[in-house]
Amino acid sequence: VVWNIGKRNLAEISGQYLHKGSLVYIEGRLQTRSWEGQDGQKRKTTEVNATEIQFLEPRSQSQPAAAAAEPAEAAVPTGASRGEEPARDVDPEDIPF
């Protein structure tokens, strides 16, 4: 789940450009919620509240042809474009889940 936090429209960009199998770097925090459903069953979900999204594959591979025709300004700014250190390759063994 991606929520709009602040002035950035990460939810709309994610909904438009991300699809199953997309290579993407997401930075944020995990939030677990629980509730009781109408059937009386306890339910639980874990969400990633994203604060940064970085697409890791070229636009032509990750997005449909119609979306690729849109201007580059629609993409989420990466850390490198804001003067931050660029993202490094992550070894899957380093991911804790």
C-alpha positions in Angstrom: 0.0 0.0 0.0 1.3 3.4 -0.9 -0.3 6.5 0.7 0.1 10.1 -0.4 2.2 11.7 2.4 3.0 15.4 2.1 3.0 17.0 -1.4 4.3 14.0 -3.3 1.9 11.9 -5.2 3.5 8.5 -4.7 0.2 6.6 -4.6 -0.9 7.9 -8.0 2.5 7.3 -9.6 2.7 3.8 -8.1 -0.8 2.9 -9.3 0.0 4.1 -12.8 3.5 2.7 -13.4 4.0 -0.3 -11.1 2.7 -3.7 -12.0 3.4 -7.3 -10.8 7.1 -8.1 -11.5 8.3 -4.5 -11.6 11.8 -3.9 -10.3 11.5 -1.1 -7.8 13.3 0.2 -4.7 10.9 1.4 -1.9 12.0 3.2 1.2 9.6 3.8 4.1 8.3 2.2 7.2 6.4 -1.0 8.0 3.1 -0.6 9.8 1.0 -3.5 11.1 -2.7 -3.1 11.7 -5.3 -5.5 13.1 -9.0 -5.4 13.2 -12.1 -7.6 13.7 -14.0 -8.3 10.5 -17.8 -8.4 10.2 -17.6 -12.2 10.5 -15.9 -11.8 13.9 -12.5 -13.1 12.7 -9.4 -11.2 13.8 -7.6 -9.9 10.7 -4.1 -8.4 10.4 -2.2 -6.7 7.6 1.3 -5.2 7.2 1.7 -2.2 4.9 4.8 -0.3 3.7 4.3 3.4 4.1 6.5 4.5 1.3 8.5 7.8 1.5 10.7 7.1 -1.6 10.1 5.0 -4.7 12.8 4.5 -7.3 12.2 2.5 -10.5 15.0 0.1 -11.2 14.4 -0.7 -14.9 14.2 1.3 -18.0 10.9 2.9 -18.8 10.4 0.7 -21.9 10.6 -2.5 -19.9 8.6 -1.5 -16.8 5.7 0.4 -18.3 3.1 -0.1 -21.0 3.6 1.8 -24.3 0.9 4.3 -23.4 2.6 5.2 -20.2 6.0 5.4 -21.8 4.8 8.3 -24.0 4.3 10.5 -21.0 6.9 13.1 -20.1 9.8 12.2 -17.8 8.6 14.7 -15.2 6.0 12.2 -14.1 8.7 9.9 -12.6 9.5 10.0 -8.9 12.8 11.9 -8.2 15.6 9.6 -7.3 18.0 10.2 -4.4 20.8 10.9 -6.9 18.9 13.7 -8.5 18.5 15.4 -5.1 22.2 15.3 -4.4 22.0 12.2 -2.3 24.2 9.1 -2.7 22.8 6.8 -5.5 21.2 3.5 -4.5 23.5 0.5 -4.4 22.8 -3.0 -5.6 21.2 -5.0 -2.8 22.1 -8.6 -2.3 18.8 -10.6 -1.7 20.6 -12.3 1.2 20.8 -8.9 3.0 17.0 -8.5 3.1 15.7 -9.5 6.5 12.4 -11.0 5.2 
